[in-house]
């Protein structure tokens, strides 16, 4: 993709996100009042679900993110934010007035993972997820251990969390869901890592 096209797509997504935040999305989705903003990313805005404290409503014009999150539900993995059905069993609600889509997702409490994208790439042995999972489950190899040491995370609990995450990422590739922007899109929820955005 040419840089100009890439930049135009980003500018369009950012302006779409801003337009969403100015709208009464609660009423557009059939609620009696507007929704309370919980957080925002580059493309999406997250709102607290008015009836379910354990759920968020994610509104975005980024079609790839929505499609990948919905497709990834087939894996039934604890490493993927769960997507809930709306009342009529639909996973995605179209919002034509905002040129966006809305999904209801699991609310993940935690912090972004500690690793930079470069260090995570090193831990994953360059994206060889199955091999990385096997090595990390046994304490890590000569490439993984220095990264774990740098973050002070060379322990059994971290090995287990990373092995599980690497296996999930390997399974996602079988569904042709490949991610490149992992640093801010994986949340450390304590006992597990959770992928919350699958846009790229």
Secondary structure as a PSIPRED ss2 file (coil, helix, strand):
# PSIPRED VFORMAT (PSIPRED V4.0)

   1 X C   1.000  0.000  0.000
   2 X C   1.000  0.000  0.000
   3 X H   0.000  1.000  0.000
   4 X H   0.000  1.000  0.000
   5 X H   0.000  1.000  0.000
   6 X H   0.000  1.000  0.000
   7 X H   0.000  1.000  0.000
   8 X H   0.000  1.000  0.000
   9 X H   0.000  1.000  0.000
  10 X H   0.000  1.000  0.000
  11 X H   0.000  1.000  0.000
  12 X H   0.000  1.000  0.000
  13 X H   0.000  1.000  0.000
  14 X H   0.000  1.000  0.000
  15 X H   0.000  1.000  0.000
  16 X H   0.000  1.000  0.000
  17 X H   0.000  1.000  0.000
  18 X H   0.000  1.000  0.000
  19 X H   0.000  1.000  0.000
  20 X H   0.000  1.000  0.000
  21 X H   0.000  1.000  0.000
  22 X H   0.000  1.000  0.000
  23 X C   1.000  0.000  0.000
  24 X C   1.000  0.000  0.000
  25 X H   0.000  1.000  0.000
  26 X H   0.000  1.000  0.000
  27 X H   0.000  1.000  0.000
  28 X H   0.000  1.000  0.000
  29 X C   1.000  0.000  0.000
  30 X C   1.000  0.000  0.000
  31 X C   1.000  0.000  0.000
  32 X C   1.000  0.000  0.000
  33 X C   1.000  0.000  0.000
  34 X C   1.000  0.000  0.000
  35 X C   1.000  0.000  0.000
  36 X E   0.000  0.000  1.000
  37 X E   0.000  0.000  1.000
  38 X E   0.000  0.000  1.000
  39 X E   0.000  0.000  1.000
  40 X E   0.000  0.000  1.000
  41 X C   1.000  0.000  0.000
  42 X C   1.000  0.000  0.000
  43 X C   1.000  0.000  0.000
  44 X C   1.000  0.000  0.000
  45 X E   0.000  0.000  1.000
  46 X E   0.000  0.000  1.000
  47 X E   0.000  0.000  1.000
  48 X E   0.000  0.000  1.000
  49 X C   1.000  0.000  0.000
  50 X C   1.000  0.000  0.000
  51 X C   1.000  0.000  0.000
  52 X C   1.000  0.000  0.000
  53 X C   1.000  0.000  0.000
  54 X C   1.000  0.000  0.000
  55 X E   0.000  0.000  1.000
  56 X E   0.000  0.000  1.000
  57 X E   0.000  0.000  1.000
  58 X E   0.000  0.000  1.000
  59 X E   0.000  0.000  1.000
  60 X E   0.000  0.000  1.000
  61 X C   1.000  0.000  0.000
  62 X C   1.000  0.000  0.000
  63 X H   0.000  1.000  0.000
  64 X H   0.000  1.000  0.000
  65 X H   0.000  1.000  0.000
  66 X H   0.000  1.000  0.000
  67 X H   0.000  1.000  0.000
  68 X H   0.000  1.000  0.000
  69 X H   0.000  1.000  0.000
  70 X H   0.000  1.000  0.000
  71 X H   0.000  1.000  0.000
  72 X H   0.000  1.000  0.000
  73 X H   0.000  1.000  0.000
  74 X H   0.000  1.000  0.000
  75 X H   0.000  1.000  0.000
  76 X C   1.000  0.000  0.000
  77 X C   1.000  0.000  0.000
  78 X C   1.000  0.000  0.000
  79 X C   1.000  0.000  0.000
  80 X E   0.000  0.000  1.000
  81 X C   1.000  0.000  0.000
  82 X C   1.000  0.000  0.000
  83 X E   0.000  0.000  1.000
  84 X E   0.000  0.000  1.000
  85 X C   1.000  0.000  0.000
  86 X C   1.000  0.000  0.000
  87 X C   1.000  0.000  0.000
  88 X C   1.000  0.000  0.000
  89 X C   1.000  0.000  0.000
  90 X C   1.000  0.000  0.000
  91 X C   1.000  0.000  0.000
  92 X C   1.000  0.000  0.000
  93 X E   0.000  0.000  1.000
  94 X E   0.000  0.000  1.000
  95 X E   0.000  0.000  1.000
  96 X H   0.000  1.000  0.000
  97 X H   0.000  1.000  0.000
  98 X H   0.000  1.000  0.000
  99 X C   1.000  0.000  0.000
 100 X E   0.000  0.000  1.000
 101 X E   0.000  0.000  1.000
 102 X E   0.000  0.000  1.000
 103 X E   0.000  0.000  1.000
 104 X E   0.000  0.000  1.000
 105 X E   0.000  0.000  1.000
 106 X E   0.000  0.000  1.000
 107 X C   1.000  0.000  0.000
 108 X C   1.000  0.000  0.000
 109 X C   1.000  0.000  0.000
 110 X C   1.000  0.000  0.000
 111 X E   0.000  0.000  1.000
 112 X E   0.000  0.000  1.000
 113 X C   1.000  0.000  0.000
 114 X C   1.000  0.000  0.000
 115 X C   1.000  0.000  0.000
 116 X C   1.000  0.000  0.000
 117 X H   0.000  1.000  0.000
 118 X H   0.000  1.000  0.000
 119 X H   0.000  1.000  0.000
 120 X H   0.000  1.000  0.000
 121 X H   0.000  1.000  0.000
 122 X H   0.000  1.000  0.000
 123 X H   0.000  1.000  0.000
 124 X C   1.000  0.000  0.000
 125 X C   1.000  0.000  0.000
 126 X C   1.000  0.000  0.000
 127 X C   1.000  0.000  0.000
 128 X C   1.000  0.000  0.000
 129 X H   0.000  1.000  0.000
 130 X H   0.000  1.000  0.000
 131 X H   0.000  1.000  0.000
 132 X H   0.000  1.000  0.000
 133 X H   0.000  1.000  0.000
 134 X H   0.000  1.000  0.000
 135 X H   0.000  1.000  0.000
 136 X H   0.000  1.000  0.000
 137 X H   0.000  1.000  0.000
 138 X C   1.000  0.000  0.000
 139 X C   1.000  0.000  0.000
 140 X C   1.000  0.000  0.000
 141 X C   1.000  0.000  0.000
 142 X C   1.000  0.000  0.000
 143 X C   1.000  0.000  0.000
 144 X H   0.000  1.000  0.000
 145 X H   0.000  1.000  0.000
 146 X H   0.000  1.000  0.000
 147 X H   0.000  1.000  0.000
 148 X H   0.000  1.000  0.000
 149 X H   0.000  1.000  0.000
 150 X H   0.000  1.000  0.000
 151 X C   1.000  0.000  0.000
 152 X C   1.000  0.000  0.000
 153 X C   1.000  0.000  0.000
 154 X C   1.000  0.000  0.000
 155 X C   1.000  0.000  0.000
 156 X H   0.000  1.000  0.000
 157 X H   0.000  1.000  0.000
 158 X H   0.000  1.000  0.000
 159 X H   0.000  1.000  0.000
 160 X H   0.000  1.000  0.000
 161 X H   0.000  1.000  0.000
 162 X H   0.000  1.000  0.000
 163 X H   0.000  1.000  0.000
 164 X H   0.000  1.000  0.000
 165 X H   0.000  1.000  0.000
 166 X H   0.000  1.000  0.000
 167 X H   0.000  1.000  0.000
 168 X H   0.000  1.000  0.000
 169 X H   0.000  1.000  0.000
 170 X H   0.000  1.000  0.000
 171 X H   0.000  1.000  0.000
 172 X H   0.000  1.000  0.000
 173 X H   0.000  1.000  0.000
 174 X H   0.000  1.000  0.000
 175 X C   1.000  0.000  0.000
 176 X C   1.000  0.000  0.000
 177 X C   1.000  0.000  0.000
 178 X C   1.000  0.000  0.000
 179 X C   1.000  0.000  0.000
 180 X C   1.000  0.000  0.000
 181 X C   1.000  0.000  0.000
 182 X C   1.000  0.000  0.000
 183 X C   1.000  0.000  0.000
 184 X C   1.000  0.000  0.000
 185 X C   1.000  0.000  0.000
 186 X E   0.000  0.000  1.000
 187 X E   0.000  0.000  1.000
 188 X E   0.000  0.000  1.000
 189 X C   1.000  0.000  0.000
 190 X C   1.000  0.000  0.000
 191 X C   1.000  0.000  0.000
 192 X C   1.000  0.000  0.000
 193 X E   0.000  0.000  1.000
 194 X E   0.000  0.000  1.000
 195 X E   0.000  0.000  1.000
 196 X C   1.000  0.000  0.000
 197 X C   1.000  0.000  0.000
 198 X C   1.000  0.000  0.000
 199 X C   1.000  0.000  0.000
 200 X C   1.000  0.000  0.000
